[in-house]
């Protein structure tokens, strides 16, 4: 992939993105600005399509995905009541309307990335035009990445706009595995969840065959999915389907093939920029550093991959983390928000919940929003001075090295850190869940205890008072659920666990003043535009 991109190339890339979507507006065949297949079916065309494939997903993660998927389990709440606030409150109240514009944009981002992945796969597999002139290594990275992203997009579409955990296997999503060029390709019926899973599995296996291990990637290639990402995601798919034997095999393969992947010694290092695409990263969304240059130029690092994948990851005002989610489960009298009711050794609390000077005020649902001008980080022990306004991003993605003097102006209120999608801690916990469901509680405890030890400030290979040493499945799963909730607050993981474990009702009740659970909230509504344009689309139940 080239280190620089010209203005003309950007324009061509933008047009290519425009014509590659799957919605009706993108099907105009007489568009005078339409880029021809000859222009796209070339090495430069493939590079530009690769850019768009990742960028469309980055657009989703730029803010709204993080907010919505953290709203649902009550991890974060945005208290804005004006402007876009009411649309976010629909999510918090488990009552999203099919007309919610952000729901439509997110749906479009995933299908937009999927459409580009299909174009890449079709052109590269068929050897269209001059695409075979790409160097073999780059060819494989682009094609393997396209298979991974097709699986990635289908996975998140299925688990957000479908109901994959229902026994009736009815409400899946529309599968797109080829270029959408006419209305008949667009007007499709929903596939069953089992059919979508089968396609995801096939594409992840194809990605595994083509991609390189992360240890084989050069610094300029970091950020693309590596083989381990396909392996780990495939294991996750098997866990979600309760295919425990296959899940155990895949996670064992990931660990064997990726000795360069392990838990970072300090939990917070996953979120503050220094270890992006590092030892604990399995896959993350790439964002550019804003501190030196603009979003199109890759920021201070000038990394060519970041040039293409977008600007900063934005947050929004009034983010509050509910401290009840970090409370000790064995303390029935704990008062939400009271620091005395938290395990003082659990580093995840310091890295997740906001603090404000010496008063240590914590903000959760029902409280009046307070001005916060200081953030405290445990490692290094530093208070980062902020402007006298609400913090702007979830704390996990605010740099612990950042201050007004090095923040590059508006960067005091945004985050340039990459968005972690999957990291080794999740692999260990999914592995533990699969082993436990096979009856191997001792083996499961080995992997869960590593995460528990790191969270309390211990080395992952030393025994601690926090280790699980029992042999009871129900007891083990209760602990795993609690630890996983604390480990991944704000990382868009909890909601899918809540639904597949069938604990949504109790999880919603955990957060003060939440509305009562309603079954329709197990998935988002299909956007009204999709329903209007596709006569074969059936809306999700309850909407």
N, C-alpha and C positions, 0 to 999 in steps of 0.2 A: 504494500500500500504506500502511496507516495506521501512524502513528508509535507507537502504543501498542496493547497487546492486553490485554483484560480477562481475569480469572480464568475467567468463564463461557465466553469465546471459546476459551481454552486447553482447557477441558474438552470443548467441542464438537469442537475440532480433534483432541484425543486420541482421541475416539470415532470421528471420521471416519477417522483413521489405522487404527484397530483394524479397522473393517469393510472397509477397502479392500485388505487383503492378499490374496494368491492361494492361500494354503495352506488345507487343509481346515478348520482351526479357525475360519477367518474366514467360513465359508459358512453359519453358523447364521442362518436366516431369521426365527426367532422370538425373537431377542434383544430383551428388553424395553427395552434402552438404545439400540437402533439409531436412528441419526440418519436422518431421512427425506430423500428426494431433494429435497423442497421446501426444506429447510433448507440443503442443499448447493448446489443450483442457484441461486445468488445471488452477488452481488459478494463478500459476506463469506465465503461458502462457498468461492469460487474462491481467495480470498486465503489461507484456511486450508489448502486442499489444496496450494497452491503451497508453503507453509511445509513441509508434510509431505514433499513430493516431494524437496526439498533436504535436509531434516533426516535422512531415512532414509539417504541417502548419507553425510552427515556422521557419522552413527553408526558406519558402517563405517570411515571414515577417522580416527575418534577414537583409534584405537590399533592394532587388530588387522590392518587392511589394510596399514598401514605396516610393521608387524613381519613379517607373513607374506611379503609380496612383497619384503622386503629379506633375509629368511632364505634364500629359495630360491637366489639367486645368490651367497650368502655375504657380502653387504655388511655386514649387522648380524647379530650373534648374541646372543640372550638366554640367559644361562647359568642362569636360574632352574631348580631341580630339584624344587621342591615346589609345591603348589597347582596353578596352571595351567601350570607349567613343562613337564610331560611332553607336553602338547598342542602346545606350541611346538616341542619337540624332535622331534616327528613330522615337522614341516615341515623342520627343519634336516637330518634324516636321510632326507628324500625318501620318507617312508613314512606319509603322513597316512591315518588311518582314516576310513571313511565316518561313523563315530560321533563324530568330533572335533567338539565343540560349537561351537567358534569358526568352523570351516568352515561349519557350518549357519547360524550367525548372520549371517556375511558374505553367504552365498547369499540368506538371507531379506531382508537389508537392500537388496540390489540389486533383488530381485523386488518388495519392498515399495514402493520408490521407483517402479519401473516400473508397478505397479498404480495408483498415484496419478496418474502421468503419463497413463495411459490414460483415467482418469476425467475428468481435466481436458480432454483433447483431445476426448473424446466429447461432453461437456456444452457446451464452447465452440463446437465446430464445428456442433453441431446447434442452438445457440441455446436450450438448455433453460432453463426457468424464467425468471429475470431476469438471467442472466449478461451479456446484451447491455447492461445498464445500467452496466457498467464503462466508465470513460473509454477511448477508443479506444487511446491509447498504452499504458495499463496492460493492456488486453485483449491487445494484441500481445506485450507483454513476457511475460505469463503463458503464452499459447499457444505462442509461439516457444520459451520456456524448456521447456515440456512436451515439444515435439518433440525438442529437444536432449537432454533428460534421458532420453527413451525410447531414443534412439540411444546415449547414454552408457551406460545400464544394460545394454542388449543387447551393447554392445561389450565391457564388462568381464566380463559373464557368459560370453560366447563365448570370450574369450581366457584365462579362468581355469578354467572348468568344461567347456570344449569343446576340440576339437583342430582349429583352423582351418587349420593349416599342413600337415596330412596330405594326401597326394595323393588318397586315396579319398573325400574330401569326405563323411565319414560322421558323425562325432561333433560335432554342433552342440549347440544348447540348445533348450529349449522357447521358442518365440516367443509372446509375449502382446501383442496389439495391440488388445484390447477389454476391457471390464469383465468380470471373473470373477464370475459370480453364481450358477452352478450347477456341479455336479460335472462335467458334460460339458465345461465350459470349462477345468476344471483337469486332467482326465485326457487329456493330449495327448502325442503322441510328439515326439521331438526332431526339429527341423528340421535340414537340412544346413547346414554353415557358409556355403556360397554363398548360401543362402536368407536366412540371418541377415544376411550382409553386404549383400544387396540391400535389406533393410528398413532397416538402419542408414543406408545411402546415401540412401534415399528420405526418411527423417526428417531427416537433416542438411540436405538440400536444402530441405525445407519450413521448417526453422528459419532457414536463410539468407534465405529470402524474407520472413520476418516480422520477424526481430530487427533491432535498431538497431546501428550501429557503436559501438564503445566510446567514440569521441570524441563521440558524440551523447548519451551517458548523463549524467544529472545525478548529483551526489554521492550522493543518496539511492538511486539505482538501481544504483550500482556493486556488484558481487558477483554479479549475475545474469549468465548467459552472454550475450555480445554476438555479433553476426554473425560477427566474426572467429574466435570459438571454433568455430562450426560449420564455417567454411571450413577452418581448420587441422586440425580433427579429420577432416574429409572427406579432406584430403590425406594424413593418416596412414593412413586406411583404404585408400586407393589404394596407398600404399607397401607395406602389409602384404599386399596382393593382387598386388604387382608390376605394377601398372598405372602404369608410369612416366610416360607422356605426360600422363595425367590428374592425377597427383600434381604434376608440374612446373607445370601450369596452375593448380592450386589454390593452391600455395604462392606463385606469382607474383601471384595475385589477392590473397592475404592481405597481401603486402608492399605492393602498390600501394594497397590500400584502407585500410591501417592505418599511416600514417606516424607515428602516435603510439605505435607499438609498436616497441621496439628493445632492444638489450642494454644493461642498466645498466652504467655504467662500472666498478663494483666488484661482483664476483661475489657476495660474501656478503650484499649488500643485498637479495637475493631472499628471504631467510629470516628477517629479524629485525624485521619488523613495520612499518617506516617506509614501505615501498613496496608494501603490500598492494594488490592490484588496480591495480597501477601499470604503468609502461611496458613491463616485460618479461613481465607476466602475460598469459597467454592465457585460462586458466581456473584457478580455485583454489577449494578448499572453505573456506567461511567459518566462522571460530570467533570467539567473543566474548572480549574482554579481561577478565580476572578481577581486575585490580588495584583496581577501585573498587566494583563491585557483583556480584551473583550472576549465574550463567550465563543466567538467563532475562531479565535486564534489559539485556543487551548490553554489560556492562562499562562502562569509563570513557567510551568514545566515545558510547554510547547510540545507535549506528547501528541504525536500525529493521530493516534486513535481518539484521544479526547477532543481533538479539533472537530472530529466528525460527529461525536455522540452528544454534543450539546453543552449547554451552559450549566450554571449552578443549580443545585437542588434547592428549590424555594420552600419556605414554610409559610405560616400565616400567624397573625396575632392571636393571642388568647389561648394558646395551647396550654392545657393543664393535664398533668398525669395524676390519676387517682391513686393515692398512697394505699388505699385499701387493697390494691392488687399486690402490694409488696408486704402485707401484714403477715405476721407469723400465724400459721393455721391453728396452732395449739393454744392460742390466747383468745378465749371467747369474749373477754371483757375489753379487748383492744379498741381504742378510739381511733377511727380513721384520721390520719394526719398527725398523730402524736408520735414523735420520733422515738419515744421510750418503748413503743410497741413493735419496733423493728429489730431484726437481728443485726446488731451493730457490726458484725463481721461480714455481712453480705454486701460486697462492693457494688453489686448491681443497683442497689438503692441510690448510692451516691452518683452513679453514672446515668440514672434514669429520671430522677425526680428533681425538679427545680428547687433551689434554695435562694433566700434573699437576705444576705447579710447575717448578722448575729441572731436574728429572731427565728431563723429557720422556718419561715412560713411556707406551708405546702398548700397548693391550690388543687381542689377537687370539686366535683359537681356540687352545686348549691352554694358555694362560697362566693363572696364578692372578689372580683379580680383585683389583685394588688399590684402596685408598681414594683418591678424587680429590676435592679440595676447592677446586680452582681451574681455571677455563677460560681459555684464552688466545685472544683474537681479534686478528687483524692490523689490522683497520680498524673502529673506531679501535683503536690499540694499547692494549689494556686487558686486565687480568686480572680476571675477574669472580669474586668470592669466593662460594663455595657452602658449604652445610652439610657437615659431615664425613661424607659418605655417598656412595654411587655416584650419578653423575648419572642423571637420570630420563628424559631425552628425548634423541633423536638430536641431536647438536650443531648441525646446521643449523637446528633450530627452537628454540634457546635464545637469548634476546635478548642481544645484546652490550652493551646498556645496563642490564641488570638486575642488581640486587644485593639483599642481604637487606633493605635499607632501603626499597626501592620495589617489592618483589615481592608484596606483599599476602598475607603468610602462606604458605599452602600453594603459592602460585604459584612459590616457589623450586624446586619439584620438578615443575612441569608447564610446558607451553608454551601460550601463547595465540595464537601466530602462525597465520595461515591455512596450510592444506596445499596446496602448489602441485601442480596436476595436469599442467598444460602451460604452458610458457613459451617465449619467442621463441627461446632457444638450441636447443630441440628442433626448432622449425620450421626453423631454419637447417640443422641437421644432417640432418633428413629431406629437405629440399630438396636438400642436397648429395648425399645417397645416390641420390635419384631422377635428378639430373643426371648423376652418374657412371655410372649404369646405362643412360643414354641415350648415353654416350660423350663427354659434355662434362666432361672432367676439369678443365679450366681454370675453367669456371663453377662446378663443384662446389667447387673449392679456394677460390674467393672467399668462399663462405659458411662453410665449415669454418674457414678461417683467422681469421675474425672471432671465433669462439668460442675458438680457440687463443690469439689475441693477448690477449683479455680475461683469460684464465686466468693469463697470465704477467705481468700488470700493465701491458700496453701499451694504447694506444688501438686501437680496432677498425679504424681506417682507415690505420694506419701499418704499413709493412713491418717484419718482425722476422726474426731468425734462426730462429724456430720455424715460419715459414710453410712450407706444402707447395708446392713449385714443380715437382714432377715431372709425368709424364703416363702413369703406369702404374696401371691399374684395381685390380689386386690390392694393390699397395703403398698406394694411396689408401684402399682399404677397410680394410686393417689399421690404418692410422692413425685412420680415423674410428671404428672399433670401440674402439680404445684410448682415444681422447679422450672418446667418449660414455660409456664406463664411468666415467671419472673425473669427468665433468661432472655426472652424475645419480645418484651414490651415495645411496641411501636415498630416491629419489623415485619408486619403483614403476614404473620404466621398463625396467630392465635385463633382467628375466626374460623379457619378451616378445621382446626382441631376441635373447636367448640361444637361445630356442626357434626363432624364425623364421630365424635365421642358421645353425641346426644346429651350434652350438658348445657345447652344454650339457656334453658330456663333458669338454672341455678347460677350460671355465669352472669346473666343480665342482672339478677337480683343482688349480686355481690356489690354492684356500684350503687351508691345512694341516689335515690330519686330517679332511677331509670324507669322507663315504661315497662309494662309487663310483656313477656315474650309472646310473639305471634309467629305462627309457622311460616307465613309467607316470607319472612325475613331471612329464611335459610338461603335465599338467593336474591339477586337484584332483579328488577323488572326488565324485560326486553324493551329497549328504547322505543318510543312511539314511532319514530321515523322508520325503524326497521319493520315494525308491524304494518305501517301504512304502505310501504313500498313493496313488501313481500306478502302476497296473498296466502302463501303456504306456511307462514310463521304463526305459531301458537304461543300466546302469552303465558308466562309462568302463573301458577295457581295463586289466587288471592289478590292479584293486581287488576 
